[in-house]
């Protein structure tokens, strides 16, 4: 909620030449099952994104995922956001990606075309460091805020994901970041 207040204050700095600030929420994809049921990780990210949207104006969503072995294999994240109250017109085209590297690589063109005053990347708290590393190597958009969604996973699930993140970060740092 605190971040929502900060962004609201930022939007008050708009001037007469530019009546409002433009924000893009880049919501990184997360697993769901074959039936489209959202994982806890996906739900945590959606809840975080919606809380930001609900407390601010001029927010547009750029959702990623779409296909892959464990990614959002349906458009359920968008449906979940609409069910919460996000307007259909507040979505940019869906980014069909299979991993975090592709999230940034494919979304780069849209972000550069839209030129938001602020790009807000939302992902899980344990995933934020890798997302920032990839953002900085691929997009490096100058006005970017990384907002971690608090994970409501079991300790066992979280430890496994943290270990995976450490391996993926090591690969990025060694310039082997295309498949992570």
GUDREN-861696 format. One record per residue: x, y, z of N, C-alpha, C in turn. Coordinates in Angstrom, 3 decimals, padded with zeros to 6 digits. Atoms other than C-alpha are relative to their C-alpha. Example, Ala and Ser with C-alpha at 12.3 -4.5 7.8 and 13.67 -1.06 7.14 Angstrom:
MARDO,n.px,n.py,n.pz,ca.px,ca.py,ca.pz,c.px,c.py,c.pz
MARDO,000.890,-001.190,000.000,012.300,-004.500,007.800,000.900,001.200,000.000
MARDO,-000.820,-001.190,-000.060,013.670,-001.060,007.140,-000.770,001.090,000.730
END
This chain:
MARDO,n.px,n.py,n.pz,ca.px,ca.py,ca.pz,c.px,c.py,c.pz
MARDO,000.820,-001.187,000.000,000.000,000.000,000.000,000.870,001.260,000.000
MARDO,-000.886,-001.161,-000.047,002.879,002.380,000.746,000.442,000.413,-001.387
MARDO,-000.449,-000.327,001.355,004.129,002.167,-002.838,-001.121,000.656,-000.795
MARDO,001.129,-000.610,000.688,000.645,003.026,-004.085,-000.082,001.485,000.320
MARDO,000.044,-001.404,-000.385,000.745,006.289,-002.132,001.137,000.780,-000.643
MARDO,-001.131,-000.656,000.637,004.194,007.122,-003.508,-000.317,000.278,-001.455
MARDO,000.309,-000.205,001.404,003.035,006.617,-007.077,-001.112,001.014,-000.186
MARDO,001.059,-000.990,000.105,-000.098,008.629,-006.475,000.577,001.404,000.113
MARDO,-000.633,-001.301,-000.140,002.042,011.516,-005.297,000.783,000.366,-001.254
MARDO,-000.713,-000.262,001.244,004.154,011.168,-008.429,-000.941,000.492,-001.079
MARDO,000.928,-000.407,001.051,001.098,011.482,-010.643,-000.498,001.419,000.227
MARDO,000.401,-001.376,-000.248,000.284,014.783,-008.949,001.012,001.003,-000.549
MARDO,-001.022,-000.893,000.532,003.500,016.211,-010.413,-000.180,000.288,-001.480
MARDO,000.267,-000.285,001.410,002.024,016.240,-013.915,-000.224,001.499,-000.172
MARDO,000.187,-001.426,000.232,001.872,019.671,-015.522,-001.016,000.227,-001.111
MARDO,001.035,-000.312,000.989,-000.414,021.456,-017.959,000.341,-000.525,-001.390
MARDO,-000.377,000.549,001.303,001.585,020.243,-020.971,-000.220,-001.503,-000.070
MARDO,000.224,001.436,-000.087,001.157,016.673,-019.810,-000.933,-000.219,001.182
MARDO,000.990,-000.007,-001.077,-002.057,016.306,-017.814,000.090,-001.157,001.000
MARDO,-000.127,001.109,-000.934,-001.178,012.944,-016.236,001.239,-000.813,-000.332
MARDO,-001.136,000.898,000.189,001.649,010.493,-015.774,-000.523,-001.326,-000.544
MARDO,000.384,001.269,000.620,001.531,007.255,-017.756,000.865,-001.114,000.583
MARDO,-000.702,001.115,-000.625,002.441,003.987,-016.013,-000.337,-001.291,-000.720
MARDO,000.221,001.361,000.488,002.883,000.482,-017.376,000.400,-000.952,001.116
MARDO,-000.290,001.072,-000.942,002.654,-002.437,-014.974,000.381,-001.214,-000.840
MARDO,-000.471,001.207,000.676,004.773,-005.232,-016.458,-000.143,-001.142,000.990
MARDO,000.317,001.103,-000.907,003.277,-008.264,-014.743,000.608,-001.276,-000.567
MARDO,-000.686,001.185,000.500,005.624,-011.207,-015.168,-000.817,-001.249,000.263
MARDO,000.780,001.236,-000.061,004.038,-014.586,-015.822,000.472,-000.932,001.106
MARDO,-000.274,000.987,-001.049,003.893,-017.402,-013.297,-000.761,-001.273,-000.333
MARDO,000.634,001.274,000.340,002.845,-021.045,-013.323,-001.504,-000.049,000.277
MARDO,001.349,000.456,-000.289,-000.679,-022.335,-013.584,-000.109,-001.404,-000.576
MARDO,000.100,001.380,000.485,-002.001,-025.794,-014.393,-000.721,-000.078,-001.345
MARDO,000.601,000.220,001.313,-003.454,-027.312,-017.563,-001.447,000.482,-000.065
MARDO,001.374,-000.484,-000.056,-006.954,-026.330,-016.444,-000.051,001.516,000.169
MARDO,-000.055,-001.446,-000.129,-005.795,-022.738,-016.041,-000.106,000.509,001.415
MARDO,000.040,-000.455,-001.391,-005.951,-022.668,-012.250,001.320,000.686,000.329
MARDO,-001.193,-000.775,-000.320,-003.547,-020.031,-011.055,000.724,-000.581,001.207
MARDO,-000.806,000.430,-001.138,-000.706,-021.084,-008.793,-000.022,001.096,001.054
MARDO,-000.103,-001.006,-001.052,-000.176,-019.306,-005.493,000.936,001.121,-000.440
MARDO,-000.948,-000.989,000.482,002.787,-017.552,-007.106,-000.683,000.982,-000.960
MARDO,000.716,-000.855,000.946,000.603,-016.246,-009.938,-000.998,000.892,000.735
MARDO,000.993,-000.772,-000.751,-002.107,-015.161,-007.499,000.656,001.107,000.812
MARDO,-000.715,-001.023,-000.769,000.416,-013.319,-005.318,000.373,001.184,-000.893
MARDO,-000.390,-001.065,000.928,001.655,-011.356,-008.351,-001.223,000.795,-000.455
MARDO,001.239,-000.658,000.433,-001.880,-010.599,-009.528,-000.534,000.904,001.106
MARDO,000.489,-000.803,-001.124,-002.910,-009.382,-006.063,000.835,001.269,000.172
MARDO,-000.897,-001.146,-000.132,000.122,-007.106,-005.858,-000.285,001.021,-001.106
MARDO,000.253,-000.884,001.145,-000.533,-005.683,-009.334,-001.352,000.696,000.131
MARDO,001.327,-000.607,-000.131,-004.212,-005.132,-008.661,-000.020,001.059,001.101
MARDO,-000.044,-000.992,-001.077,-003.533,-003.334,-005.365,000.630,001.302,-000.479
MARDO,-000.626,-001.187,000.559,-001.249,-000.941,-007.211,-000.971,000.717,-000.938
MARDO,000.952,-000.542,000.975,-003.785,-000.428,-010.016,-001.181,000.678,000.695
MARDO,001.206,-000.495,-000.668,-006.715,000.088,-007.651,000.245,001.302,000.759
MARDO,-000.316,-001.188,-000.787,-004.914,002.855,-005.754,000.662,001.108,-000.809
MARDO,-000.652,-000.979,000.864,-003.575,004.793,-008.738,-000.757,000.144,-001.307
MARDO,000.614,-000.245,001.302,-004.714,006.274,-012.017,001.030,-000.175,-001.102
MARDO,-000.828,000.039,001.204,-003.335,005.914,-015.524,000.965,-001.177,-000.023
MARDO,-000.778,001.232,-000.003,-002.080,002.370,-015.064,-000.462,-000.880,-001.163
MARDO,000.272,000.925,001.087,-001.857,000.017,-018.036,000.775,-001.282,000.274
MARDO,-000.645,001.295,-000.230,-001.051,-003.695,-017.817,000.655,-000.526,-001.268
MARDO,-000.686,000.771,001.022,001.474,-005.551,-019.936,000.320,-001.336,000.663
MARDO,-000.145,001.314,-000.631,001.121,-009.212,-018.936,000.845,-000.906,-000.878
MARDO,-000.850,000.927,000.738,003.622,-011.877,-019.915,-000.368,-001.442,000.347
MARDO,000.250,001.426,-000.187,003.549,-015.658,-020.138,-000.561,-000.548,-001.297
MARDO,000.688,000.425,001.202,001.269,-017.396,-022.549,000.247,-001.424,-000.397
MARDO,-000.239,001.401,000.317,002.984,-020.642,-023.279,001.310,-000.452,000.607
MARDO,-001.197,000.574,-000.600,005.623,-022.967,-022.015,-000.400,-001.090,000.952
MARDO,000.236,001.180,-000.814,005.949,-026.015,-019.849,-000.706,000.304,001.313
MARDO,000.569,-000.278,-001.319,004.993,-024.311,-016.592,-000.552,001.415,000.130
MARDO,000.420,-001.394,-000.062,004.009,-020.761,-017.488,-001.500,000.121,-000.120
MARDO,001.431,-000.250,000.171,000.600,-019.152,-017.774,-000.436,-000.573,-001.346
MARDO,000.397,000.656,001.254,-000.822,-021.550,-020.349,-001.379,000.452,-000.450
MARDO,001.294,-000.572,000.375,-004.092,-019.623,-020.451,000.069,001.497,000.285
MARDO,000.021,-001.437,-000.300,-005.101,-015.972,-020.223,-000.654,000.265,001.352
MARDO,000.627,-000.138,-001.320,-006.314,-016.511,-016.652,000.497,001.196,000.806
MARDO,-000.400,-001.187,-000.764,-004.132,-013.770,-015.148,-000.803,001.235,-000.416
MARDO,000.796,-001.135,000.473,-005.899,-011.197,-017.324,-001.441,-000.139,000.474
MARDO,001.377,000.219,-000.455,-009.276,-012.742,-016.514,-000.134,000.279,001.490
MARDO,000.040,-000.237,-001.444,-008.457,-012.638,-012.801,000.042,001.498,000.300
MARDO,-000.080,-001.446,-000.201,-007.528,-008.961,-013.038,-001.306,000.688,-000.393
MARDO,001.282,-000.573,000.427,-010.714,-008.138,-014.946,-001.075,-000.292,001.047
MARDO,000.974,000.367,-001.032,-012.750,-010.012,-012.352,000.152,000.888,001.243
MARDO,-000.249,-000.869,-001.149,-011.122,-007.831,-009.668,-000.428,001.442,-000.280
MARDO,000.441,-001.354,000.324,-012.132,-004.685,-011.560,000.858,000.759,-000.996
MARDO,-000.813,-000.675,001.005,-009.436,-003.883,-014.138,-000.805,000.084,-001.299
MARDO,000.736,-000.205,001.251,-010.949,-002.430,-017.304,000.757,-000.635,-001.169
MARDO,-000.580,000.643,001.192,-010.350,-004.268,-020.600,000.941,000.954,-000.741
MARDO,-000.821,-000.968,000.742,-008.941,-001.088,-022.163,001.309,000.338,000.713
MARDO,-001.241,-000.248,-000.727,-006.215,-001.000,-019.502,001.035,-001.116,-000.185
MARDO,-000.959,001.052,000.330,-004.388,-003.948,-021.090,000.643,000.287,-001.345
MARDO,-000.741,-000.002,001.256,-001.695,-003.767,-023.739,-000.019,-001.426,-000.534
MARDO,-000.011,001.375,000.536,-001.273,-006.777,-026.057,000.792,-000.957,000.891
MARDO,-000.615,001.035,-000.823,-000.376,-009.962,-024.201,001.343,-000.402,-000.587
MARDO,-001.337,000.423,000.426,003.304,-010.994,-024.382,000.084,-001.522,000.111
MARDO,-000.139,001.457,000.003,003.619,-014.645,-025.407,001.468,-000.344,000.208
MARDO,-001.385,000.312,-000.351,006.784,-015.744,-023.662,000.047,-001.287,000.799
MARDO,-000.158,001.253,-000.733,008.181,-018.862,-022.063,000.871,000.125,001.243
MARDO,-000.880,-000.167,-001.151,010.602,-017.420,-019.506,000.271,001.486,000.233
MARDO,-000.245,-001.387,-000.393,011.821,-014.245,-017.839,000.823,000.746,-001.043
MARDO,-000.798,-000.614,001.062,014.415,-013.556,-020.528,-000.913,000.465,-001.132
MARDO,000.927,-000.366,001.080,011.682,-013.595,-023.186,-000.986,001.071,000.446
MARDO,000.894,-001.056,-000.502,009.405,-011.481,-020.975,000.565,001.369,-000.376
MARDO,-000.627,-001.296,000.262,011.855,-008.615,-021.311,000.336,000.194,-001.471
MARDO,-000.384,-000.123,001.407,013.086,-009.322,-024.823,-001.198,000.364,-000.872
MARDO,001.177,-000.218,000.841,009.592,-009.407,-026.319,-000.731,001.285,000.396
MARDO,000.726,-001.199,-000.429,008.113,-006.586,-024.222,000.760,001.296,-000.306
MARDO,-000.827,-001.183,000.238,010.981,-004.202,-025.045,-000.587,000.917,-001.068
MARDO,000.534,-000.811,001.103,009.425,-003.029,-028.321,-001.251,000.769,000.427
MARDO,001.231,-000.660,-000.461,006.065,-002.256,-026.715,000.335,001.113,000.987
MARDO,-000.380,-001.004,-000.998,007.676,-000.407,-023.818,000.640,001.208,-000.677
MARDO,-000.643,-001.110,000.705,009.839,001.664,-026.159,-000.995,000.781,-000.850
MARDO,001.049,-000.687,000.776,006.770,002.470,-028.280,-000.900,000.823,000.922
MARDO,000.916,-000.661,-000.930,004.575,003.400,-025.297,000.664,001.120,000.803
MARDO,-000.773,-000.976,-000.767,007.312,005.366,-023.471,-000.709,000.449,001.286
MARDO,000.658,-000.400,-001.251,005.730,005.280,-020.026,000.893,000.915,000.838
MARDO,-000.757,-000.809,-000.945,006.737,007.824,-017.424,000.653,-000.893,001.046
MARDO,-000.543,000.963,-000.947,007.282,004.820,-015.174,-000.404,-001.404,-000.439
MARDO,000.232,001.422,000.225,007.624,001.118,-015.912,000.101,-000.667,001.361
MARDO,000.022,000.662,-001.305,006.655,-000.930,-012.871,-000.007,-001.505,-000.249
MARDO,-000.140,001.441,000.199,007.865,-004.544,-012.967,-000.446,-000.699,001.276
MARDO,000.491,000.758,-001.150,005.930,-006.868,-010.685,000.307,-001.473,-000.209
MARDO,-000.305,001.420,-000.016,007.229,-010.309,-009.893,000.085,-000.429,001.464
MARDO,-000.094,000.516,-001.369,007.667,-012.507,-006.843,001.224,000.558,000.712
MARDO,-001.100,-000.547,-000.790,009.903,-011.296,-004.021,001.302,-000.770,-000.225
MARDO,-001.207,000.808,000.187,012.350,-014.183,-004.539,000.570,000.121,-001.414
MARDO,-000.348,-000.074,001.423,012.509,-013.438,-008.310,000.457,001.403,-000.414
MARDO,-000.218,-001.399,000.360,013.089,-009.685,-008.200,001.444,000.272,-000.444
MARDO,-001.403,-000.260,000.377,016.904,-009.775,-008.378,000.283,-000.461,-001.433
MARDO,-000.220,000.500,001.366,016.922,-011.919,-011.521,-000.739,000.867,-001.002
MARDO,000.759,-000.860,000.905,014.218,-009.794,-013.101,000.742,001.312,-000.242
MARDO,-000.740,-001.255,000.159,016.265,-006.660,-012.457,001.250,-000.199,-000.850
MARDO,-001.191,000.277,000.810,019.421,-008.216,-013.899,-000.353,-000.105,-001.486
MARDO,000.402,000.162,001.395,017.610,-009.218,-017.082,-000.529,001.308,-000.578
MARDO,000.479,-001.304,000.452,015.826,-005.884,-017.343,001.186,000.881,-000.375
MARDO,-001.146,-000.876,000.226,019.141,-004.056,-017.063,000.809,-000.411,-001.226
MARDO,-000.753,000.469,001.162,020.735,-006.217,-019.769,-000.794,000.092,-001.296
MARDO,000.813,000.080,001.216,017.819,-006.280,-022.203,-000.716,001.310,-000.315
MARDO,000.785,-001.217,000.237,015.619,-003.198,-021.801,000.727,001.220,000.533
MARDO,-000.656,-001.100,-000.702,017.375,-000.943,-019.312,-000.791,001.304,-000.125
MARDO,000.863,-001.179,000.064,014.411,001.417,-019.334,000.350,000.904,001.177
MARDO,-000.530,-000.869,-001.055,015.514,004.478,-017.359,-000.934,000.267,001.175
MARDO,000.955,-000.310,-001.072,012.330,004.964,-015.314,-000.736,-001.272,000.383
MARDO,000.563,001.302,-000.357,011.728,001.532,-013.846,000.021,-000.181,001.506
MARDO,000.149,000.336,-001.409,010.494,000.495,-010.441,-000.296,-001.494,000.076
MARDO,000.237,001.434,-000.187,010.659,-003.146,-009.301,-000.793,-000.177,001.280
MARDO,000.893,000.166,-001.139,007.812,-004.105,-007.012,-000.151,-001.490,000.294
MARDO,000.079,001.427,-000.327,008.114,-007.496,-005.272,-001.360,-000.371,000.589
MARDO,001.233,000.556,-000.562,004.937,-009.464,-004.673,000.399,-000.946,001.125
MARDO,-000.312,000.866,-001.144,005.097,-011.065,-001.239,-000.475,-001.418,-000.297
MARDO,000.314,001.404,000.273,005.207,-014.838,-001.637,-000.707,-000.634,001.183
MARDO,000.758,000.740,-001.016,002.655,-016.885,000.265,000.152,-001.498,-000.254
MARDO,-000.317,001.397,000.274,004.360,-020.196,-000.476,000.483,-000.681,001.270
MARDO,-000.552,000.736,-001.139,005.373,-022.928,001.917,001.511,000.199,000.029
MARDO,-001.449,-000.155,-000.139,008.917,-022.792,003.248,000.737,-000.940,-000.955
MARDO,-000.626,000.978,000.888,009.781,-025.927,001.259,-000.032,000.483,-001.454
MARDO,000.113,-000.517,001.371,008.487,-024.432,-002.011,000.921,001.195,-000.199
MARDO,-000.798,-001.209,000.097,010.220,-021.150,-001.343,001.497,-000.309,-000.049
MARDO,-001.415,000.369,000.009,013.594,-022.762,-000.586,000.422,-000.556,-001.352
MARDO,-000.285,000.561,001.320,013.460,-024.698,-003.845,000.091,001.104,-001.057
MARDO,000.003,-001.101,000.965,012.629,-021.544,-005.811,001.198,000.922,000.198
MARDO,-001.165,-000.839,-000.273,015.371,-019.549,-004.109,001.265,-000.656,-000.556
MARDO,-001.149,000.731,000.557,017.898,-022.236,-005.063,000.028,000.121,-001.524
MARDO,000.097,-000.155,001.455,016.671,-022.110,-008.665,000.425,001.415,-000.412
MARDO,-000.339,-001.391,000.305,016.986,-018.314,-008.653,001.501,000.231,000.097
MARDO,-001.440,-000.165,-000.154,020.567,-018.488,-007.394,000.745,-000.572,-001.203
MARDO,-000.620,000.601,001.188,021.488,-020.834,-010.264,-000.230,000.869,-001.236
MARDO,000.328,-000.828,001.165,019.720,-018.625,-012.819,000.782,001.311,000.031
MARDO,-000.764,-001.248,-000.130,021.407,-015.473,-011.494,001.467,-000.240,-000.351
MARDO,-001.391,000.346,000.329,024.801,-017.170,-011.733,000.167,-000.110,-001.515
MARDO,-000.062,000.140,001.457,024.075,-018.068,-015.367,-000.061,001.369,-000.687
MARDO,000.092,-001.354,000.568,023.085,-014.464,-016.134,001.323,000.726,000.172
MARDO,-001.266,-000.677,-000.266,026.223,-013.147,-014.516,001.138,-000.552,-000.837
MARDO,-001.014,000.611,000.887,028.234,-015.557,-016.675,-000.401,000.157,-001.464
MARDO,000.486,-000.289,001.360,026.372,-014.244,-019.755,-000.638,-001.211,-000.686
MARDO,000.753,001.122,000.552,024.375,-017.444,-020.221,-001.454,000.182,000.417
MARDO,001.306,-000.334,-000.530,020.971,-015.846,-019.762,-001.153,-000.204,-000.959
MARDO,001.065,000.168,000.970,018.933,-016.866,-022.815,-001.092,-000.979,000.380
MARDO,000.994,001.025,-000.327,017.102,-019.779,-021.210,-000.446,000.055,001.442
MARDO,000.378,-000.105,-001.413,016.315,-018.476,-017.764,-001.094,000.995,000.149
END
